[in-house]
Amino acid sequence: MRYAAGVEYCGTNFHGWEVQQPEIRTVQGEVERALSRVANHFVRVTTAGRTDTGVHALAQVIHFESGADRSDRSWLYGANANLPADVCLSWVRPVSDQFHARFSAISRSYRYIIFNRPVRTAISRSERTWIYQPLDEQKMQLAANTLLGEHDFSSYRAVACQAHTPVRTIHQLEVTRQGDEVWIEVRANAFLHHMVRNIAGVLISIGSGAHPPQWAQEVLDHRDRREGGVTAPPEGLSLIAVEYPQGAMEWN
């Protein structure tokens, strides 16, 4: 039977999502280890989207298969009993064999939180990136508007990105201020390696006055990562939602 599950994690002490060498701590490795103990056999999981070292998730989605006779509750609480404190499953449900955590998804959403004041914060530092220069969120939003829609995001992806095409569609890109915090929230059909952090880096440069708002469009038009500015740190970045078509998770 195929199951889908939601995963939350604090990425600070993980080397990203994807399993690497056995001695390297990853979110996927911890989740597979926990589910395998519940199933009493090895369980491989497939994710909606891989995250980098230090990146968090509030609503990662995975699927896995098992012939073990376990209730949804047993999968959920059994896995969480075997997971460390910085990762947990938030829900588990049976799905049809056609459901795929990655390929069935129609959009992903990320939030990048910037702590913006002259003095650093001592609280929840891994959940925010500190920028001491004043940021103009209105200029950042003007720049963000130019990135909406379908574009070639070659300038906004990592040099080592292995995606077959740099074309992605951004459905929503909003910059708002919440007191001392500036939030960048972006929803797209899919993302390239470091794409959100590179967008954040460009918007931060614009918000600080280092570049005018039209620079975001100029970077896009270059289609060259070398023209894309600084990659923002992973602290502050969280996967906050994965969207699927209505009925995609129904169990037949």
N, C-alpha and C positions, 0 to 999 in steps of 0.2 A: 504494500500500500504506500502511496505517496502522501507526504504531509508537508504543509507549509508552516512556517513559524516566524515570529517577530523576534528580533534580537536587539538589545540595548547594550552599549558598552562605552566605557571611558577608554579612549585609545592611547592615553599617556604612556602606559607601560607595555604597550604592544608594538611589535614591528609590523604594523599594518594588519590587514585582514588575512591575506593569502598564506597558506602553509608554505614554509620554507624548510630549512634544515631542522632536524628534530630538536636541536638545542635552542632554536630561536623561537621566542614566544609570540604566537599570533592568535588572533581571535578565532579564526577558522579551526586552528589546532585545538583550542580549548573547547569549542562547541562540539567538534567531532568526538573528542575524548569523552565528554559528558554524555552525549547521546549514545555512544557505543556502549557505555556502561549500563545504561537503561535497557538497551536492546539486547545486550549480551552477544553482540557481534559488531564488526566494524561498520560504522555509518559514515558515508561521504555526504557532505552538504554542498549545495550550489547556491550562490548568493546573487542578489539583484545587482550588486555593484561592489567592487573592491574598494577599500579605503586605505590610505597611506598611513605610515607611522605617525602617531599622535593625533589622528583624526577620530572623532567620536561618532556615535550613531544613536539616535533616539528611536528609529523605526527601520532598521535594516530588515530585509525579508530574505528568507532562505527556503529551500525545499530539500527534502531527503526522503529516502525510501527504506522501508523495513518490513519484514514479514513477522516481526515479533507482535504478539497479541498484547497490546498496551492501550489503555484509554488515553484520551487527550490529556486528562488531568495527570496521569502517570508520566507521560512524556514531559509535561511542563514542570511539575514539581520534582520529578526524578532528575531531570537534567539540571535544574537550578540547584539542587542539593549537591551536585558534583561540579558546579562551576565556581570560579573564584568570585570575589566580591565586585570586581570591575566589569563583569559581563553577566547578563541574564537573558533568559527567554521571557517575553512578555505575553505570548500566546502560542498555541499550537492547534492546528485543525487539519483533518483529512481533506485532500483535494483530488481532482481528477488527474489521470495520467497525462493529460494535455497541458496541465499547468506547469509553467517553468518560471522560476523566480526571476531570472534575467530576461529571457526572450519574450515573456508575456507582459512585462512591464511597459507602460506607455509613457511614463515620466518619472523623474527623480527630482527631489527638492533638497537643497542644502541651505544652511544658515551659517554665515560667518559673523562672529561677534567681535567687535573692536572696543576695547576699553580705552576711552579717549579723554584723558586729563593729564596735566603736567606731572602728577605724582602717581607712581605705580600702585596697583592694588595688591593686598596680601591674601585676598580671598578668591578661591576658584580660579587660580591663575591659568590652569590648563584649559579652561573653558573659554578664555578670552585672549586676544592678542592686544598687547598694550602699545598704543601709539600716543606719544606725549604731545606732538604738534597738534594744534587745533585743526579739526577737519570740518569742511563745509559740506554737509550731506546733500544740500541742494545742488551744488555743482557735481557731486558724485552721481546724483540721480540723472542729471542732464546727460552725463557721459554714459551711464548705464542704458539709457533709452536707445542709444545708437547700436547696441548689441542685441536688441530684441529681434526675433525672427530667425530665419535660416541663413547661415553664413559659413564660410570657410574659416575655421578658428585655428589655423596653423600657428598664428602668432601667440595664441593663448594656450598652447599645449606644450608639454614637456618635450625636450629633444628626443628622449628615449621612448616616447609614446608609440605603442605598437598598433593603434587603431588603423583599420584599413582605409578609412576616409576621415578627413578633418572636418567634414560638414556636420554641423549639429544645429538644432533648432531650440532657441531659448524662448519659452513661452511667457516667462515672468522674471523680472529683475528689479527689485525694489530696495532702496536705501532709506532707512528711517533712523531717527535718533530716539533713544529711550534714556533720558538723563545723560549720564556719562558714557553710555554705550551707543555705538553706531552698529546697526544690523544691516547686513547685506543678505537678502534672501533671493535665491535663484531657482527656477524650475525649468527643466529642459527635457527633451526626449531621451537624451543620454549625455554623458560628459566624457571628455578626453582626459588623459592623465595630467593632473595639476591644473586643469582648466579653471576650476573655481578659485583656487589660490592665485592663479595668474590674473584673473579678472579682478580679484580683491586687491592685488598689488598695483594694478593700473589705477583703480578707483581711489586707493589711498593716496597715490602720488598726485592725483587730480584734486582730491579733497584737501590736501596739505598746501596746495598752491604751486607745486613744482611743475605742473603742466596744466594747460587749459582743458576744458571738457572735451573739445574736439580731438584731443590726443587719442582717446579710446578708439575712435573711428580710424584715425591714421594708423594706429597699431594694427587694427583689423585688416586694413587694406594692404599692409606690407606682406602679410602671409609669411612671416619670417619670425621665429621665436627670438632671434637676436635683437629684434626691435621692440620686444614686449615688456621690458622693464623687469622689476624684481618680483620673484615669487613670494607671496605672503607666507608667513609661518603657518604650520598646521594647527597650532593652538587657536582655538576659537571656531574651528570648522566642524560642523556636525551634519550628518545625513539625517534629515528630519521627516522624510516621507517618500514612499514609493507607491505610485499609482498604477492600478490595473483596470482593464475593462470590466464593466459591470458583469457579474456572474463568473469571472475568471476563476475564482476560488471555490466555486460550488462543487460539491462532491456528488458525482453521479452514481 
